[in-house]
Amino acid sequence: MIDTPIVDCHAHVFTRDLPLTADAWRSPDYDYTPHDYLAELDANGVHFGVLSGLSISGHYNDYTITAARLSRRLRATAIVAPDTDPYALRRMRDDGVVGLRFQLVRHAALPDFTDAAHRMLLRRARDLDWHVHVALEGARLPPVLAALEASGVRVVLDHFAHPEPDAGTDCAGYRAALDAVQRGRTWIKLSGGFRLAGPETWRDPDIARSDAIADGVAADLLARAGPERLLWGSDAPFVGYEGRVTYARALAQLQRWVPDLATRRALSDTALRFYFA
């Protein structure tokens, strides 16, 4: 019998006609609805899912939030403007949103998390007991992570903390992420391992290289962070890698990254406490 995680901590839902930002890196030509995702979870024996704010739709969180309202099995993160009304944020919380997402990969200019608007937004996130979910290339991560830590929010870093492909565990951002984990308010997702060869490699994927990087970084994370600070996510429906990555493959990768059954169960316990307690 294949042991499966209780929580998938990273997935997306969308339809092909959702509004897209002007700089959207991808325009899906198919639908992946919350019903599709729940069916995927059921088919693979996974009980709960966390929907990540859809970066290509910017501040249009409506579809993701509607999905979270659909089932008590789902939670979500949202991408919002710094000046979002606090009443709107509280309504999002009531509808199943558990955190803010900052998808900053491929962005030439990064937000100033120390300006007044972002300080206010991060304080409101703290007041709601939300976390901040960040995706950013490892080389650019340290100052952003420092500013977020200074705000007092809990931080979740996507995709192994995005270590630079040529540096791996020697990446300065990855080392900063591990230091933050040790300080107690940062978690790292074992997710999107197939993306680790670089943010543009979806155009010409080198999945074997990505897998090799992910295997090495996963071993390092288990040894240095432990399952109490790690989360697992499938990254379904594998945008940009459709037809190359499947849910079954994502589960098989988790088994390879975390071969010990007790440790995998500890990962599930961490995810349940973090997103569903």
C-alpha positions in Angstrom: 0.0 0.0 0.0 1.3 3.5 -1.0 1.3 5.9 1.9 0.1 9.3 0.8 0.2 12.7 2.5 -2.8 14.1 4.3 -2.4 17.6 2.9 -1.3 18.9 -0.5 0.1 22.4 0.4 0.4 23.8 -3.1 -1.9 23.7 -6.0 -3.8 26.1 -8.3 -7.3 26.2 -9.9 -8.4 28.3 -12.8 -10.4 28.4 -16.0 -9.0 29.4 -19.4 -11.0 32.6 -19.4 -9.8 34.2 -16.2 -8.4 37.7 -16.5 -4.6 37.8 -16.8 -2.0 40.4 -15.8 -0.2 42.2 -18.6 3.0 40.4 -17.8 1.5 36.9 -17.2 4.2 34.3 -18.0 1.7 31.7 -19.1 -1.9 31.7 -20.5 -3.4 28.2 -19.9 -5.6 26.9 -22.7 -7.5 24.5 -20.4 -9.6 24.5 -17.2 -8.5 23.0 -13.9 -11.5 23.6 -11.6 -11.8 23.0 -7.9 -13.9 19.9 -8.8 -11.0 18.6 -10.9 -8.6 19.2 -8.1 -10.8 17.5 -5.4 -11.2 14.6 -7.8 -7.4 14.5 -8.1 -7.0 14.4 -4.4 -9.6 11.7 -4.0 -8.0 9.5 -6.7 -4.7 9.7 -4.9 -5.9 9.4 -1.3 -5.0 12.9 -0.2 -7.5 14.5 2.1 -6.9 18.3 2.1 -5.5 20.9 -0.3 -4.1 24.4 -0.1 -4.7 26.6 -3.2 -2.0 29.1 -3.9 -2.9 32.6 -5.2 -2.7 32.6 -9.0 0.1 34.9 -10.0 -1.0 35.2 -13.7 -4.3 36.7 -12.5 -2.8 39.2 -10.1 -5.3 40.6 -7.6 -8.2 38.7 -9.2 -8.6 36.2 -6.3 -12.3 35.6 -6.9 -12.0 32.2 -8.4 -9.5 30.9 -5.9 -11.6 32.2 -3.0 -14.8 30.8 -4.4 -13.0 27.4 -4.6 -11.9 27.6 -1.0 -15.5 28.3 0.0 -16.7 25.2 -1.9 -15.2 22.7 0.5 -14.0 22.5 4.1 -11.1 20.4 2.6 -9.6 23.5 1.0 -7.7 26.5 2.1 -6.2 29.3 0.0 -3.7 32.2 -0.1 -4.5 35.5 -1.9 -2.5 38.1 -3.8 -3.6 41.5 -2.7 -2.7 45.2 -3.1 -0.9 46.7 -0.1 -3.9 49.1 0.6 -6.5 46.3 0.6 -9.3 47.2 3.0 -9.0 45.4 6.3 -12.7 44.4 6.2 -12.1 42.8 2.8 -9.2 40.8 4.3 -11.3 39.6 7.2 -14.0 38.5 4.7 -11.3 36.5 2.9 -10.3 34.9 6.2 -13.9 33.9 6.8 -14.0 32.4 3.3 -11.0 30.1 3.8 -8.0 32.3 3.0 -5.1 31.6 5.4 -2.3 33.8 4.0 -1.0 36.3 1.5 1.0 35.3 -1.5 3.8 37.2 -3.0 4.8 35.6 -6.3 7.9 37.6 -7.2 9.8 35.2 -9.6 10.6 36.9 -12.9 9.8 40.3 -11.5 12.5 42.9 -12.3 11.3 45.2 -9.5 10.5 43.9 -6.0 8.1 45.5 -3.5 9.6 47.5 -0.7 8.3 45.6 2.3 9.6 48.3 4.6 7.4 51.1 3.2 4.3 52.2 5.1 1.8 50.4 2.9 3.5 47.0 3.2 4.2 47.4 6.9 0.5 48.0 7.4 -0.5 45.0 5.2 1.9 42.7 7.0 0.6 43.9 10.4 -2.9 43.1 9.3 -1.7 39.7 8.2 -0.3 39.1 11.7 -3.6 40.3 13.2 -5.4 37.7 11.2 -2.9 35.0 12.1 -2.0 34.7 8.4 1.3 33.7 7.0 3.1 35.2 4.0 3.8 32.8 1.1 6.7 33.9 -1.0 8.2 32.7 -4.3 11.4 34.4 -5.3 14.7 33.4 -6.9 17.2 32.4 -4.2 19.8 35.0 -5.2 17.4 37.8 -4.5 15.8 36.3 -1.4 17.9 37.5 1.6 16.8 41.2 1.9 13.1 40.3 1.2 13.2 37.5 3.8 14.9 39.9 6.3 12.2 42.5 5.9 9.4 39.9 6.2 11.0 38.5 9.4 11.3 41.9 10.9 7.5 42.4 10.4 6.9 39.4 12.7 4.8 37.4 10.2 5.2 33.7 9.6 6.8 33.0 6.3 6.4 30.0 3.9 8.9 29.8 1.0 7.9 28.0 -2.2 9.7 25.3 -4.1 12.7 24.5 -1.8 13.3 28.3 -1.4 14.3 28.4 -5.1 18.0 27.8 -4.8 20.0 28.9 -7.8 20.5 25.9 -10.1 24.3 26.2 -10.3 24.7 26.8 -6.5 22.1 24.4 -4.9 22.6 24.2 -1.2 25.5 26.8 -1.5 23.0 29.4 -2.7 23.1 32.5 -0.4 19.3 32.7 -0.5 18.9 29.1 0.5 21.4 29.5 3.4 19.4 32.6 4.5 16.2 30.5 4.3 17.7 27.8 6.5 18.9 30.4 9.0 15.3 31.8 9.1 13.9 28.3 9.7 16.2 28.0 12.7 14.7 31.3 14.1 11.3 29.6 14.2 8.9 31.5 12.0 9.8 30.2 8.5 8.7 27.0 6.7 9.9 25.6 3.3 7.8 23.7 0.8 9.0 20.5 -0.8 7.2 21.4 -4.0 7.8 22.1 -7.7 11.0 20.1 -7.8 10.7 19.9 -11.6 11.1 23.7 -11.7 14.5 23.9 -10.0 16.6 24.1 -13.2 15.4 27.7 -13.5 12.2 29.7 -14.0 12.4 29.8 -17.8 13.3 26.1 -18.3 9.6 25.2 -18.8 10.2 26.4 -22.4 12.8 23.6 -22.9 12.6 21.5 -19.7 15.6 19.7 -18.2 13.6 17.7 -15.7 16.5 15.3 -15.1 18.6 18.2 -13.9 15.8 19.6 -11.8 15.2 16.2 -10.2 18.9 15.9 -9.3 18.9 19.4 -7.7 15.6 18.6 -5.8 17.0 15.3 -4.5 20.1 17.0 -3.1 18.3 19.9 -1.6 15.5 17.7 -0.1 18.1 15.6 1.7 19.8 18.8 3.1 16.4 20.2 4.2 15.5 17.0 6.1 18.8 16.9 7.8 18.9 20.6 8.7 15.3 21.8 9.0 13.4 18.5 9.8 9.8 17.7 9.1 8.5 20.2 11.7 9.5 23.0 9.3 8.8 21.4 6.0 5.6 21.2 3.9 4.8 19.1 0.8 2.9 20.4 -2.3 2.2 18.8 -5.6 2.0 22.1 -7.6 -0.9 20.6 -9.6 -1.8 21.1 -12.4 1.9 21.6 -13.2 1.5 24.8 -15.2 4.1 25.0 -18.0 4.9 21.3 -17.5 1.6 19.8 -18.5 2.1 16.3 -20.0 5.5 16.0 -18.4 4.6 15.9 -14.7 1.6 14.1 -13.2 0.2 13.9 -9.7 1.4 10.3 -9.4 4.9 11.5 -10.3 4.7 14.2 -7.6 3.8 11.6 -5.0 6.6 9.3 -6.1 9.0 12.2 -5.7 7.9 12.8 -2.2 8.5 9.1 -1.4 12.0 9.5 -2.8 12.7 12.7 -1.0 11.3 11.4 2.3 11.7 7.6 2.3 11.0 7.1 6.0 7.3 6.6 6.7 7.4 8.2 10.1 9.0 11.3 8.7 6.4 11.6 6.0 3.7 11.3 8.6 5.4 14.1 10.6 5.3 16.3 7.4 1.5 15.7 7.3 1.1 16.6 10.9 3.0 19.8 10.3 0.7 20.7 7.4 -2.4 19.9 9.3 -1.4 22.2 12.2 -0.2 24.9 9.9 -3.2 25.2 7.6 -6.2 23.5 9.3 -5.8 23.8 13.1 
